Amino acid sequence: MKKLFVMALMAAVASSSFAQDVKSILKTKDYAEAKSMLQACESTLSNEEKAKAYNKLVELSMQKFNKESAIMSENQVMQQMGQKGDKPVDKEGMYAALAKALNDAVECDKYDKLPNAKGKVAPKFHKKNQNTFWPLRVHLINAGQDCLQKQDNKGALAFYDAYVMSGTSSLFADYDKTKTPDTYLGDVARVAGVIAYQDKNFDLANKYCDIALEDTASYKDALNLKMAMMQQQMKTKEDSIKCLKDFENLYAKDKSENIFTNLATLYGNLGMKDKQAKMIDERLAQDPKCFMAWAVKGQAEMNESKWDEAIADFKKANEIKPNALVLTWLGYCINNKAANIQDAKQQKALLTETQNYLEKARDLDPDQKEANWRYLLYSTYYNLYGAEDSRTKALDPNK
């Protein structure tokens, strides 16, 4: 009995100590001190106490933001009146305070909506923080842009992260956005994805891309970035299989040509020829004039040295949409077919046909940004007209 009494007494003392910690946090006037105190005792606090503590952090950060924001507004008003408005403003500190306040408000909200000690859900800070921060979040975009101008990608990413992750958090899940919709979320998420991608943080970049994909305006660019990352991470067979599954999931949601091309090509690269052929056939059954389906089909046949089949399919693709790469592949296949023919007259006819296609590729892509047609055309001129012909000399790789 005595042992139980001592244990109960210790628990009561501990509880009193924890409560005192919360009271200390609520009394402090310094953000860093309050944050440190919260981190030291957070695991012992109730949901209600955690919400109060995090909201205190919000209030402390907002004091800094409001102070600098008021000076900035005063300067603007003075300037509009033709007077000197040049009071010093700690703009960086103002933005940093807002980011901290918003992140802490999101954390506060997490506990504010959980049951309290009596088992009831009675949020105290949810609506207030919603109304405070929804119109202020746009400042974080300006903060990120300022960082990018200074080539501070790390700082920009921190501000964009605060903007994006708060916008998708539970804090604003039930906020009425009809009058003030968040028109920047998708684009900011995409830019954050690019920064994370440049920093080789693919997991983080993917997280931002997935958010950007939910926005119609940023969808295309976000999708291209996501696919580029998926392919860049294919270093092992396991990586390739994971990438394949990711592409299959994307294609299940979006049957666009870009995703189709990547998935069909990936099937071919992984030796899944049956799946590739089935996918292409299904695509052509739905859309017989699908340029990419004919192009990918021709490429698969070209890789297997099926020259006649590849030539026929590349020609179909070219009829739908002339393209420098397809025209170059077409010339390559015709040249290989010519190399396997003994009859000189037939060879010349095929090489002349190749010349026609490769010159069209040159006209479409003079700087070879899409296709390396130059050497093929040089070789064709050489075989048709000889080394001394002016056309051959103009493309001589040794000059």
Steps between C-alpha positions, in 0.01 A plus 500: 500500500782740593671425166181578308456822696855611414446420132176699498674791670780492243247499216323799650828687538598413143162616370537825691849543356376447144219748554753749629698452179196596293440804719863599455470473124190719502679763709819529298553789259779343295427263212824300521455449874138394461591260219775342707272458800230341285743254345618397846156412634283439192483122542340544843232750398136439424353591161345813646828607658692443177250712310539781752879479488519506121255785485729692735780451246265635235430812706868565568592476130207715396617779728811533284304470177239757602763747619697495173185484287363811671821692426489387138138613466580834661785556252272422208232740620758777550641445153154511345448836667823627348685493829814323608414150613828326566484354848723190511313170457640158583340341197687170531412474868137578422478221242683253723264579788197440278635164381564388858159622613322318219687175556424518871135579426478183291653303787267669749202404288603135503455484876223760524262264318581194711298402809587688818540350847121457523485322167332793324609662174476874551753692287600833651738636239387345170276777363715782627815364339313426178381857468839640597723300270302434183543857368858525629640187331558691175788686670691171501503500119662844505747373758591206280546723197730728697711198593519380141625842390780458752561145373398369840317185388494354851324807637257510208411135551431558870252779421336311213473192721320700768261634236430166331477274802281742693271530200446125499480464879195437716517861624331620180315183403161645599581863421264671256727574203228599256562874542880478526615182322861392514597556136873462564522164677565283195761729348684556828503123559644450152776758559578340836521167318751642254718637781491169687576315175803721434616418852465125419233465769270286288267389779424860592471602136252218440292616794471849354435364150209290624343814647560696179340218299171576675498845341389531138723796419821342630416140401698475175826644634471304824439179306807555280712561810365190674568280197852640466570417864356152467728424208806657659469268798515185285847379599423138585250241383301557818492873426374427149222275627394767749505762224292268282234466770496877548447551127225237496326685784532829312366346181203355686400858584622683191516348150685797349759440226792599720429237764411242235833555322707466816316192621506324161870578459572377852325171424730461200815590696412242766443231238125486558423484129160337537378773736644766273332354190166464679514858625583634154227293332241619753607859443475470121163328525373803693683755284638381163660843450701498822841629393688371804351150475630461142835655598551270801386200295751587230775550756438157652518341153813700415669371816434146375633582149155447348569763235191464282259505794678793662507696174128448447413616853734798497341611174157483663628712788653748258173533310325597821766745623841557337765469769880528472572199720253273318635617164854423617399154619324448169817589311702268723267207430495560124881522493526169683256342259710630209816354652347152478412530130744402229325671210665842446193653340278405793764625743513838327122529508497430875785741571323769301190440712718527812643829375151643467401407857828615658489835322151550643640416844772760443241762405292427811796481737796696356684514834453126570321565829264207442691261275855431382420495127829657388725191478229289338444764235876533444526122455208503258652780290833318502346177371290678239731773373850427631744680729560796265139606465432840660214361707723226640782743576262735682415227750844338526548433875877534459475861387 
